[in-house]
Amino acid sequence: MNTTVDPASNDLSISWSGAAQLPGVLNPVVTTPGFYSVFLLDSVTGCWGSDTVEVEQDGSIPVVSIVASDIGCDPLNDPVTLSADVTGGIGNFLYSWSTGETTQSITLIPGDFSAICVTVTSTVNSCTAEACWSTDVPGPLEANITYNNTSCFDSVGMFAYAQGGVFPYTYTWNTGESQPYIPFPVDGIYIVTVVDSRGCSATANYVVENSPDECGDIEGNVYQDWNGNCSADAGEEGFPGLIVRVEDASGNEYFAYTDVDGYYSMHVAAGDYTVSVIAPNNLWESCPLSAAVSVAPDDIAVQDFHIKPLALCPAMTIDITSTTLRRCFHGTYSVQYCNEGTQEAADSHVEILLDPFLSITDSSIPYTDLGNNLYSFDLGTVQANECGNFWFKVYVSCDAALGQTHCVEGVIYPTGSCEPVDPLWSGASLQIEANCGSDTLDFIVRNTGTGSMSGPLEYVIIEDAVMLMQAPPPAIILAPDDIHHIKVPANGSTWRLEVEQELYHPGNSQPSLAVEGCTTGAQFSLGYVSQFPADDNNPWVDIDCRENVGSYDPNAKDGLPKGYDAGRYIEPGTDIEYTIHFQNTGTDTAFTVVVRDELSSWLDAATIVPGASSHPYKFDFYGDRNIKFVFDNIQLPDSSKGQDVSQGYVSFRISQKAGVPLETKIENQAAIFFDFNEPIFTNTTLHRVGKDFVTVSAWQPFMDGLNLRIMPNPVAETAVLEIDGLPENTNWQVELLDLNSRLVQRAELSGTQWYFERGQLPAGVYMIRISTGQQILGAGKLILR
């Protein structure tokens, strides 16, 4: 490919981009068809030029692929034949394999190589082509059996699973079963044979020996100690719904849960343990704080606890969960509430704000319509340690788009906590609302507090999945009842505004609001609302944002927030709220449903909060990080009796452990047992822990008509930054900052161009800030390769 430069220069910097990498010369040799662009910069005069050309294939270049014979059951050791299949090109061909052979076909053992490549060369024009075959073939088929009853914990049965081979698999047990699961196996020898789709087989065996003499029990009662004397007095009731932590000498943690009478129990291996009770909040304290317990084989160790109040105050909590939502159908929302405080809550009520596309049709308790989709449900007086629930049905409008998100917010009153307010708090409290106009979406930030802000307003705007680079706003300090407008176009994007709450603000509010469907046209983006957390970290607030669906799996699990982009990224410390949906698709009524969930090792079981559900349940732990929801006597009809009556759901909220490494995957799956049938496994949810994962827009002007071009971008060594739309004779400056906001380059400029030289800067993403010194003109992104 020949490049002509006019006027000629010996001081050119040459950069190519396109279908293949090319050297920085004027006349490179091209062997791959496609589009190519060249960027030329005269390092002396500062002049530059660029052009684009398409290189087409005339058929003279051969194309080669490698065809492999069938792979045996031991793919790393069984021989395989590879053949070079050539299309196109001219004349005969010479073959050169990376293994040294020169024939068209070769036979080898894949396990001896990581990859095998072949180069073919035309004997007429010497054109070449290359192909490689990866030896990343399926591993040998292996069969495995898991069974956890040997650690003295509640057994969920015996599972066989396959690794390697080619899916699907069949399972055959020596006991006659043909499924991978055997519930409640008795003592004996179990052998499973697994066969993959190629007919390859593998076996595994397991000997079940239940030895009760190796195990013992820890049990006890947890009491409400209202007089604070750390002893059980007549009339003191048990404390339900508390987590009991059991830690062995190696630091391994196990958990139990107190029932409605405050009783707990755990089956453990014989040994020494430290037992403690996790109080519901700072209004309570356990007595003793912890206790040393020794468990003898086949024995029971008893340890009671007393939970005493430290201050008198109500502490309300709320959780909202719903069925799967479908357009033109009814759905049900369940609300669970508790007073986890030490004092009754008089005149308590719940206010529910419905999505505009939802309309309430029925409820289990009376409600008052307050207007504007807001409804109030009166609870009366809620005693300390009292919980309750109610439900309401909604109709999902047929006008909703498929996949549209519907958010329902619940607030239980009285709100707030009795914890002392930080004396450094100014009294300011920020909240966000939004109005969708004819061509503008108007976010309104309001100071609903009693004091002025102590520092300027800080916020972030995200359009769909892209964070807009924001110029530092004027020093906006809101006094009580003051508002500030942040306007964005009503272009159909999903817009999200995040505002930094006032320093030392009580509670855990992080104001944010996402708006979907504000558009001047008929189309708008979908699926972005739930990728980030809602502003419901305070226990008296819960926001359930759920996308409506068409067809769906009735036995499924979801986790909110669902995470950013395909990687499902969430920030460290972000709580996850899981919902498990189930449906009786059998042919008869299910009398018992058990949902079992093996928590990820990156989740903190001590923080779990069982949530709202479709039916009453009993919650408990088993094993080291396993939980179960037992729906006794649920009498769930089969689906032939109706979709609504045959379905159920349950939710729980849980926190990450401290210090989870970045890029860690948090995966979770549930198993659903209907009576004595084999389990139905849900999908596996995924969240990935990360930071700075939101894409930042490449250029965001803060002055109308201002455009920035960086040529090329990404940058290897040099580039030209050109700015258009700047008034004549304007002096301006460019600042280059790394992702830690550290200044790495600055230039004072006039005219319209800046010649950038990389120097020793490492590869990565850098932020560009353009200003006049007094005014920010725009911000952009530069990538160094």
C-alpha positions in Angstrom: 0.0 0.0 0.0 1.6 3.3 -1.2 0.9 6.6 0.7 1.6 10.0 -1.0 2.3 13.0 1.2 2.1 16.6 -0.2 4.3 18.5 0.7 6.9 15.8 1.4 8.5 15.8 4.9 11.2 13.9 6.7 9.7 14.7 10.1 6.5 12.7 9.9 5.0 10.7 12.8 3.0 7.9 11.1 0.2 5.9 12.8 -2.1 3.3 11.2 -5.3 1.7 12.5 -7.6 -0.7 10.9 -8.2 -4.4 10.1 -4.7 -5.4 11.1 -1.7 -3.9 12.8 0.7 -2.1 10.5 4.2 -0.6 11.0 4.6 3.1 11.2 5.9 3.5 7.6 4.4 5.2 4.6 4.2 2.1 2.4 3.3 -0.9 4.6 2.7 -4.4 3.3 -1.0 -5.4 3.8 -2.0 -9.1 4.0 -5.5 -8.6 5.6 -8.4 -7.0 3.7 -10.5 -4.3 5.3 -10.5 -0.6 6.1 -7.3 1.2 7.1 -6.8 4.8 8.4 -3.5 6.6 8.5 -2.7 9.7 10.6 0.4 11.8 9.8 1.8 14.5 12.0 4.7 16.8 11.0 6.6 17.2 14.3 8.3 20.4 13.1 5.4 22.4 11.6 2.6 20.8 13.6 0.6 20.2 10.5 -1.3 16.9 10.2 -3.4 14.9 7.8 -5.3 11.7 7.6 -7.0 9.4 5.1 -8.9 6.1 4.9 -8.8 3.4 2.3 -10.4 0.0 1.8 -8.2 -3.0 0.8 -10.2 -5.7 -1.0 -9.4 -9.3 -1.5 -8.9 -10.4 -5.2 -9.0 -14.2 -4.4 -5.2 -14.6 -4.6 -4.8 -14.9 -0.9 -5.6 -18.4 0.5 -7.7 -19.0 3.5 -7.0 -22.0 5.7 -8.8 -23.7 8.5 -8.0 -26.8 10.6 -10.4 -29.7 10.7 -10.1 -32.1 13.6 -11.2 -35.7 13.8 -13.6 -36.9 16.5 -12.0 -36.6 20.0 -11.9 -39.6 22.2 -13.0 -40.1 25.8 -9.5 -39.2 27.0 -8.9 -36.1 24.8 -5.5 -35.3 26.4 -4.1 -38.7 25.6 -6.1 -40.1 22.7 -4.6 -39.3 19.2 -6.4 -36.8 17.0 -5.9 -36.1 13.2 -5.7 -32.5 12.1 -6.1 -31.6 8.4 -5.4 -28.2 6.8 -8.4 -27.2 4.6 -7.5 -24.5 2.1 -10.0 -22.4 0.1 -9.1 -19.6 -2.3 -5.6 -18.9 -3.4 -3.7 -19.9 -6.6 -1.9 -23.1 -7.5 -0.6 -25.8 -5.1 0.4 -25.2 -1.5 3.2 -26.0 0.8 2.3 -26.9 4.4 4.3 -26.0 7.5 3.0 -27.1 11.0 4.3 -25.8 14.2 5.1 -29.4 15.2 7.5 -29.6 12.2 5.5 -31.7 9.8 5.0 -30.6 6.2 2.1 -32.8 5.1 -1.5 -31.6 4.8 -2.7 -33.8 7.7 -1.0 -34.8 10.9 -1.8 -37.0 13.9 -0.8 -36.1 17.4 -1.7 -36.3 21.1 -3.4 -33.0 22.1 -2.2 -33.2 25.7 1.4 -32.7 24.4 0.7 -29.2 23.0 -1.0 -26.0 24.1 -1.9 -25.0 20.5 -1.0 -26.3 17.0 -0.7 -23.9 14.0 -0.2 -24.4 10.3 1.0 -22.0 7.6 0.1 -22.6 3.9 2.1 -21.0 1.1 1.0 -20.7 -2.6 3.7 -22.1 -4.9 2.6 -19.5 -7.5 2.5 -16.1 -5.8 4.0 -17.0 -2.3 0.9 -15.7 -0.6 0.4 -17.3 2.8 -2.3 -18.0 5.3 -2.2 -19.3 8.9 -4.6 -21.1 11.2 -4.3 -22.4 14.7 -6.2 -25.2 16.6 -6.4 -24.9 20.3 -6.0 -28.0 22.4 -8.4 -26.5 25.0 -10.7 -29.6 24.5 -13.1 -30.9 27.0 -11.3 -32.6 29.9 -11.8 -36.2 30.7 -15.2 -37.1 32.0 -15.2 -37.3 35.8 -18.0 -38.3 38.2 -18.2 -36.9 41.7 -20.5 -37.4 44.7 -21.2 -34.8 47.5 -22.8 -35.5 50.8 -22.6 -33.2 53.8 -24.1 -35.3 56.6 -20.7 -36.4 57.7 -20.1 -32.9 59.3 -23.1 -33.4 61.6 -25.3 -30.9 59.8 -28.7 -31.2 58.4 -28.5 -33.4 55.2 -29.9 -32.2 52.0 -29.2 -35.6 50.4 -26.6 -37.0 48.1 -25.7 -35.3 44.8 -23.7 -36.6 41.8 -22.2 -34.2 39.4 -20.0 -34.5 36.3 -16.9 -32.5 35.2 -15.4 -32.6 31.8 -16.9 -34.6 29.0 -19.6 -33.2 26.7 -23.0 -32.2 28.1 -25.7 -33.6 28.5 -25.1 -36.3 31.0 -27.1 -39.3 32.2 -26.9 -40.7 35.8 -27.4 -44.3 36.9 -27.1 -45.4 40.5 -26.6 -48.9 41.8 -29.7 -48.4 43.9 -31.9 -47.8 40.7 -32.2 -44.1 40.7 -31.6 -42.2 37.4 -31.4 -38.7 38.7 -28.3 -36.9 40.1 -30.0 -36.5 43.5 -30.9 -39.1 46.2 -32.8 -37.6 49.2 -32.0 -38.8 52.7 -29.8 -41.8 51.9 -29.5 -44.6 54.4 -26.3 -46.3 55.4 -24.6 -48.2 52.6 -22.5 -48.1 49.5 -23.6 -45.8 46.6 -22.2 -46.1 43.1 -23.1 -43.7 40.3 -22.2 -44.1 36.6 -22.2 -40.9 34.5 -22.4 -41.1 30.7 -21.9 -38.0 28.4 -23.3 -37.3 25.0 -20.4 -39.2 23.3 -21.0 -42.3 25.2 -18.0 -41.9 27.5 -18.5 -43.0 31.0 -17.1 -42.4 34.5 -18.1 -43.8 38.0 -17.9 -42.6 41.5 -18.8 -44.2 44.8 -19.5 -43.1 48.4 -20.0 -44.9 51.6 -22.6 -43.5 54.0 -22.0 -44.1 57.6 -24.0 -41.9 59.9 -22.2 -41.9 63.2 -24.2 -40.0 65.8 -21.6 -40.6 68.4 -19.3 -38.1 66.7 -21.9 -35.3 67.0 -23.7 -33.4 69.6 -26.1 -30.4 70.0 -26.0 -26.8 71.2 -29.3 -25.5 72.2 -30.9 -22.9 74.4 -33.4 -20.1 74.8 -33.0 -16.4 74.2 -35.2 -14.2 76.5 -36.4 -10.6 76.4 -34.8 -9.3 79.6 -36.9 -6.2 80.3 -35.6 -5.7 83.8 -32.0 -6.1 82.7 -31.0 -8.5 85.4 -29.5 -11.1 83.0 -31.6 -13.9 84.3 -34.9 -15.6 83.4 -37.8 -14.3 85.4 -41.3 -15.4 85.4 -43.3 -14.0 82.5 -40.3 -13.1 80.4 -41.0 -14.2 76.8 -38.6 -15.6 74.3 -36.9 -13.4 71.7 -37.8 -14.6 68.2 -35.9 -14.0 65.0 -32.4 -13.6 66.3 -29.2 -15.0 64.8 -27.0 -17.1 67.1 -23.4 -17.3 66.1 -21.3 -20.4 66.9 -17.5 -20.3 66.3 -15.2 -23.2 66.7 -11.5 -23.2 67.7 -10.4 -22.7 64.1 -12.5 -19.6 63.6 -15.1 -21.4 61.5 -18.6 -19.8 62.0 -22.0 -21.6 62.1 -25.4 -20.1 62.7 -28.8 -20.8 64.2 -32.0 -18.8 64.3 -34.4 -18.4 67.2 -38.0 -19.6 66.6 -41.2 -17.9 67.7 -40.5 -18.9 71.3 -36.8 -17.8 71.3 -35.5 -21.4 71.1 -32.5 -22.3 69.0 -30.6 -25.5 68.4 -27.6 -26.7 66.3 -26.2 -30.1 65.5 -22.4 -29.9 65.6 -19.3 -32.0 65.8 -18.0 -32.6 69.3 -15.6 -29.9 70.4 -15.3 -26.4 72.0 -17.2 -23.4 70.7 -17.9 -19.8 71.5 -21.6 -18.9 71.3 -23.0 -15.4 70.9 -26.3 -13.7 70.0 -26.5 -10.9 67.4 -28.8 -8.2 68.8 -31.2 -6.6 66.3 -29.8 -3.1 66.7 -28.0 -0.8 69.1 -31.1 -0.5 71.3 -30.4 -4.0 72.7 -27.5 -5.8 74.3 -26.9 -9.5 74.9 -26.2 -10.9 78.3 -23.7 -12.6 78.4 -22.0 -11.1 75.3 -20.6 -14.5 74.5 -20.2 -17.9 76.2 -17.7 -20.8 75.9 -19.5 -24.1 75.3 -18.0 -27.6 75.2 -20.0 -30.3 73.3 -19.4 -34.0 74.1 -20.2 -36.7 71.6 -23.9 -37.7 71.5 -24.7 -35.0 74.2 -26.5 -31.7 74.5 -24.9 -28.4 75.7 -27.4 -25.8 76.9 -26.6 -22.1 76.7 -29.3 -19.4 77.3 -29.0 -15.7 76.6 -30.9 -12.6 77.8 -31.4 -9.6 75.6 -31.8 -6.4 77.6 -32.9 -2.9 76.4 -30.4 -0.1 76.6 -32.8 2.7 75.7 -36.6 3.0 75.1 -37.4 3.7 71.4 -39.3 2.1 68.5 -37.3 0.9 65.5 -39.5 0.2 62.5 -38.4 -2.0 59.5 -40.1 -2.8 56.3 -39.6 -5.2 53.4 -41.5 -5.4 50.1 -41.4 -8.2 47.6 -43.6 -9.1 44.7 -44.6 -11.9 42.3 -43.3 -11.8 38.7 -45.0 -8.9 37.0 -46.7 -9.3 33.5 -48.4 -6.7 31.4 -52.2 -6.9 31.4 -52.1 -9.3 34.4 -52.5 -8.9 38.2 -49.6 -9.2 40.5 -49.2 -9.4 44.3 -46.9 -7.4 46.6 -46.2 -8.7 50.1 -45.2 -6.3 52.9 -43.4 -7.5 56.0 -42.9 -5.1 58.9 -41.4 -5.3 62.4 -40.8 -3.1 65.4 -37.3 -4.1 66.4 -37.2 -1.4 69.0 -37.6 -1.4 72.8 -40.9 0.6 72.9 -44.2 0.4 71.2 -44.9 2.4 68.0 -48.2 4.2 68.3 -50.2 5.3 65.3 -47.9 3.3 63.0 -48.7 3.2 59.3 -47.1 2.3 55.9 -47.2 4.6 52.9 -46.9 2.9 49.5 -46.0 4.8 46.4 -46.9 2.9 43.3 -45.4 3.1 39.8 -47.7 5.0 37.4 -48.3 1.8 35.4 -49.6 -0.1 38.4 -53.1 0.3 39.9 -54.2 -1.2 43.2 -57.1 -3.6 43.0 -57.3 -5.4 46.4 -55.5 -5.7 49.7 -55.6 -7.8 52.9 -56.1 -4.7 55.1 -57.9 -1.4 54.5 -56.0 1.5 52.9 -56.5 5.2 52.2 -55.9 6.7 48.8 -53.8 9.9 49.4 -53.7 10.8 45.7 -50.8 10.7 43.1 -50.4 6.9 43.4 -49.7 7.2 47.2 -51.6 4.9 49.6 -51.6 4.6 53.4 -52.1 1.4 55.3 -52.9 1.8 59.0 -51.2 -0.6 61.4 -52.3 0.9 64.7 -49.9 0.3 67.6 -47.1 -2.1 66.9 -45.6 -3.5 70.1 -41.8 -3.9 70.6 -40.6 -7.1 68.9 -43.9 -7.5 67.1 -43.9 -8.3 63.3 -46.7 -8.5 60.9 -47.5 -8.6 57.2 -50.1 -7.7 54.6 -50.5 -7.9 50.9 -52.0 -5.8 48.1 -52.8 -6.7 44.5 -52.0 -4.5 41.5 -52.9 -4.5 37.8 -50.0 -4.0 35.4 -51.1 -1.7 32.6 -51.2 -3.0 29.1 -49.7 0.3 28.1 -46.4 -0.6 29.8 -43.6 -1.6 27.5 -42.3 -5.2 27.7 -39.3 -5.1 30.0 -40.3 -1.8 31.6 -39.2 -1.3 35.3 -41.9 -0.8 37.9 -40.8 0.7 41.2 -42.8 0.5 44.4 -41.6 2.4 47.5 -42.7 1.7 51.0 -42.1 3.8 54.1 -43.2 2.8 57.6 -43.9 5.3 60.3 -42.6 6.4 62.7 -39.3 6.8 60.8 -35.8 7.4 62.1 -33.9 6.0 65.0 -33.1 7.2 68.6 -29.4 7.0 68.1 -27.6 10.3 69.0 -27.1 12.7 66.2 -23.5 13.5 65.3 -22.9 17.1 66.6 -21.0 17.8 63.4 -24.1 17.4 61.3 -25.3 20.8 59.9 -29.0 19.7 59.9 -29.2 19.7 56.1 -30.9 16.7 54.5 -31.0 16.2 50.7 -33.8 14.5 48.7 -34.4 14.1 45.0 -37.5 14.2 42.9 -38.0 14.5 39.1 -40.5 15.9 36.6 -40.7 14.7 33.0 -41.5 17.6 30.7 -42.2 17.9 27.0 -38.5 18.0 26.1 -36.7 18.0 29.4 -36.3 15.8 32.4 -35.9 18.0 35.5 -34.2 16.6 38.6 -35.0 18.6 41.7 -32.6 18.4 44.6 -34.3 19.7 47.8 -32.9 20.4 51.3 -35.6 19.1 53.5 -33.5 19.6 56.7 -33.4 22.3 59.3 -29.9 23.7 58.5 -27.9 24.9 55.5 -25.5 22.6 53.7 -21.9 22.8 55.0 -20.3 22.4 51.6 -21.2 22.7 47.9 -23.6 20.3 46.2 -21.9 17.3 44.6 -23.6 14.9 42.2 -23.2 12.4 39.4 -25.4 11.9 36.3 -25.5 8.6 34.5 -27.2 8.2 31.1 -28.2 4.5 30.6 -24.8 2.9 31.4 -22.5 6.0 30.8 -21.5 8.5 33.4 -21.5 12.0 32.0 -18.3 14.0 32.8 -19.5 16.9 34.9 -18.1 20.3 35.1 -17.8 21.4 38.7 -21.1 23.2 39.3 -21.1 26.7 40.9 -20.8 26.6 44.7 -24.4 25.6 45.4 -25.2 25.6 49.1 -28.9 24.9 49.8 -30.6 26.5 52.8 -33.6 24.8 54.3 -36.4 24.3 51.7 -34.1 25.5 48.9 -34.0 23.6 45.6 -31.6 23.1 42.8 -32.6 22.0 39.2 -30.5 19.7 37.2 -32.0 19.3 33.7 -31.3 16.7 31.0 -32.9 16.0 27.7 -36.1 13.9 27.5 -34.4 11.7 24.9 -35.6 8.2 26.0 -32.5 7.4 27.9 -32.7 6.1 31.5 -31.3 8.9 33.6 -29.9 8.5 37.1 -28.9 11.2 39.5 -26.7 10.5 42.6 -26.2 13.2 45.1 -23.7 13.2 48.0 -25.7 13.4 51.2 -24.7 16.0 53.8 -21.7 15.0 55.9 -22.5 13.3 59.2 -26.2 12.9 58.2 -28.0 10.4 60.5 -29.0 7.1 59.0 -27.8 5.5 55.8 -29.5 7.5 53.0 -27.5 7.9 49.8 -29.9 10.0 47.6 -30.4 8.7 44.1 -33.2 8.5 41.6 -33.5 6.7 38.2 -36.1 7.8 35.7 -37.1 5.5 32.8 -39.3 6.3 29.8 -39.1 10.1 29.7 -39.0 10.7 26.0 -40.4 12.8 23.2 -40.9 9.7 21.0 -42.3 6.3 21.3 -39.1 4.4 22.1 -37.0 4.5 25.3 -34.2 2.4 26.8 -35.0 -0.5 29.2 -33.2 -2.5 31.8 -31.0 0.2 33.4 -33.0 1.2 36.5 -32.0 -1.8 38.7 -28.3 -2.0 37.8 -27.5 0.3 40.7 -28.9 0.2 44.3 -32.0 2.1 45.3 -32.0 4.6 48.1 -33.4 2.2 50.7 -30.5 1.6 53.1 -32.5 2.9 56.0 -34.5 0.1 57.6 -37.8 2.1 57.5 -37.7 2.4 53.7 -37.8 -0.3 51.0 -37.9 0.1 47.3 -38.7 -2.8 45.0 -37.9 -2.2 41.3 -38.8 -5.0 39.1 -39.0 -5.4 35.3 -42.1 -6.9 33.8 -41.6 -10.0 31.7 -43.2 -12.0 29.0 -42.5 -15.7 29.2 -40.5 -16.7 32.3 -39.1 -19.6 34.3 -41.5 -20.0 37.3 -38.7 -21.4 39.5 -36.1 -18.7 39.4 -33.9 -16.5 41.6 -33.0 -12.8 41.2 -30.7 -10.5 43.1 -31.1 -6.7 43.4 -29.4 -4.6 42.4 -28.7 -6.7 39.4 -25.3 -5.1 38.8 -23.8 -2.9 36.1 -23.4 -4.1 32.5 -22.8 -7.7 31.5 -20.2 -8.2 34.2 -22.9 -7.5 36.9 -20.6 -5.2 38.8 -21.5 -3.8 42.3 -19.5 -1.7 44.7 -17.8 -3.3 47.7 -20.2 -3.3 50.7 -23.4 -3.2 48.5 -26.1 -5.3 50.1 -27.9 -7.8 47.8 -31.6 -8.6 48.1 -32.5 -12.0 46.7 -36.0 -13.3 45.8 -36.7 -16.9 45.0 -39.8 -17.6 43.0 -41.4 -21.1 42.8 -44.4 -22.7 41.2 -46.1 -26.1 41.7 -46.0 -27.4 38.1 -46.9 -30.9 39.2 -50.2 -32.7 39.0 -51.3 -32.5 42.7 -51.3 -30.1 45.7 -47.9 -29.6 47.4 -48.3 -29.7 51.2 -44.7 -28.7 52.1 -42.3 -26.5 50.1 -38.7 -26.1 51.3 -36.3 -23.6 49.7 -32.6 -24.3 50.4 -29.8 -21.9 49.6 -26.1 -22.4 49.9 -24.7 -18.9 50.5 -21.6 -17.7 48.7 -18.6 -17.7 50.9 -18.2 -14.0 50.2 -21.5 -13.2 51.9 -21.8 -12.6 55.6 -24.4 -15.0 57.0 -24.5 -13.0 60.3 -26.2 -10.1 58.4 -29.0 -12.0 56.8 -32.5 -10.6 57.1 -35.3 -12.9 56.1 -37.9 -10.9 54.2 -41.4 -10.7 52.8 -43.0 -13.8 51.2 -46.2 -15.1 49.6 -46.9 -17.5 52.4 -45.8 -18.0 56.1 -42.5 -19.8 56.6 -40.0 -20.9 59.2 -36.4 -19.8 58.6 -33.3 -21.5 59.8 -29.6 -22.2 59.1 -28.0 -25.5 58.5 -24.3 -26.3 57.9 -21.8 -23.4 57.9 -23.4 -21.1 55.4 -26.7 -22.7 54.3 -30.2 -21.4 54.9 -33.6 -22.8 54.4 -37.2 -21.5 54.3 -39.8 -24.2 55.2 -43.4 -23.6 54.1 -45.3 -26.1 56.3 -48.9 -27.0 55.2 -48.7 -24.5 52.4 -51.2 -26.5 50.4 -50.0 -25.0 47.1 -52.3 -26.1 44.3 -50.8 -27.3 41.0 -50.7 -25.0 38.0 -53.8 -26.5 36.4 -55.8 -24.7 39.2 -54.5 -21.3 38.1 -51.2 -19.5 37.6 -51.6 -17.2 40.6 -52.6 -19.7 43.2 -49.8 -22.2 42.3 -47.0 -19.7 42.7 -45.0 -18.4 45.7 -41.9 -16.4 46.6 -39.6 -15.5 49.4 -36.9 -12.9 49.8 -33.9 -12.1 52.0 -31.3 -9.4 52.3 -27.6 -10.0 53.0 -24.4 -8.0 53.2 -21.0 -8.8 51.7 -18.1 -9.8 54.0 -15.6 -7.1 54.7 -12.6 -6.9 52.3 -14.0 -8.9 49.4 -11.3 -8.7 46.7 -12.1 -6.7 43.6 -13.3 -8.8 40.6 -14.7 -11.5 43.0 -17.7 -13.3 41.7 -20.6 -13.7 44.1 -22.8 -16.5 42.8 -25.9 -17.9 44.3 -28.4 -20.7 43.5 -31.4 -22.1 45.3 -32.9 -25.6 45.4 -36.7 -25.9 45.7 -38.2 -29.1 47.2 -41.9 -29.8 46.7 -42.9 -32.5 49.3 -40.6 -35.5 48.8 -39.8 -34.9 45.1 -36.3 -34.3 43.9 -35.2 -30.6 44.0 -35.7 -28.0 41.3 -32.7 -25.8 40.9 -33.0 -22.2 40.1 -30.7 -20.2 37.8 -27.4 -19.1 39.3 -27.3 -15.3 40.1 -24.1 -13.4 39.5 -22.7 -10.3 41.0 -19.1 -9.1 40.6 -17.4 -6.8 43.1 -15.6 -3.8 41.5 -14.8 -0.1 41.5 -14.8 2.6 38.9 -16.6 0.2 36.5 -19.0 2.8 35.0 -18.1 3.9 31.5 -17.3 7.6 31.4 -18.3 9.5 28.3 -15.4 10.4 25.9 -16.3 14.1 25.7 -18.8 16.3 27.6 -18.9 20.0 26.6 -20.0 22.6 29.0 -20.2 25.3 26.4 -22.7 25.1 23.5 -21.1 24.3 20.1 -17.8 23.2 21.6 -16.3 20.0 20.1 -13.1 18.1 20.8 -11.2 15.7 18.5 -8.3 13.5 19.6 -6.4 11.9 16.7 -5.8 9.1 17.1 -7.5 7.9 20.3 -6.4 5.4 21.7 -2.9 6.8 21.5 0.4 5.0 21.1 3.0 7.8 21.4 1.7 11.1 19.9 -1.7 12.6 19.1 -3.2 16.0 18.2 -6.0 17.4 20.2 -8.1 19.8 18.2 -10.9 22.0 19.7 -13.7 23.5 17.5 -16.1 26.2 18.4 -13.8 28.3 20.7 -14.1 32.1 20.2 -11.2 33.6 18.3 -8.1 34.7 20.2 -9.2 32.7 23.3 -6.4 31.5 25.5 -7.1 28.1 26.9 -5.5 25.4 28.9 -5.6 21.6 28.8 -5.0 19.4 31.9 -4.4 15.7 31.8 -5.3 13.8 35.0 -5.0 10.1 35.9 -7.9 8.2 37.4 -6.8 9.2 40.9 -7.4 12.9 39.8 -3.6 13.6 39.9 -2.4 16.1 37.4 0.2 14.5 35.0 0.4 17.2 32.2 -0.7 20.8 31.7 -0.4 23.1 28.7 -1.2 26.8 28.1 -2.5 27.3 24.6 -3.8 29.6 21.9 -5.2 28.6 18.6 -7.1 25.3 18.2 -4.6 22.5 18.6 -2.4 20.8 21.2 0.4 18.4 20.2 0.5 15.6 22.8 3.6 13.6 23.5 3.2 10.6 25.7 6.7 10.5 27.2 6.9 8.0 30.1 3.2 7.9 30.9 1.9 4.3 31.5 -0.9 2.8 29.6 -4.4 3.4 30.9 -7.4 5.8 30.8 -6.8 9.5 31.5 -9.2 12.4 31.9 -8.8 15.7 29.9 -10.1 18.9 31.3 -10.3 22.0 29.0 -10.7 25.4 30.6 -9.9 29.1 30.2 -8.5 29.2 33.6 -11.6 30.7 35.1 -14.3 28.5 33.3 -14.4 24.8 32.6 -15.2 24.4 28.9 -15.4 20.6 28.7 -14.0 17.3 29.8 -13.0 14.2 27.9 -11.2 10.9 28.0 -7.9 9.8 26.5 -6.7 6.2 26.3 -3.0 5.3 26.2 -2.2 1.9 24.7 
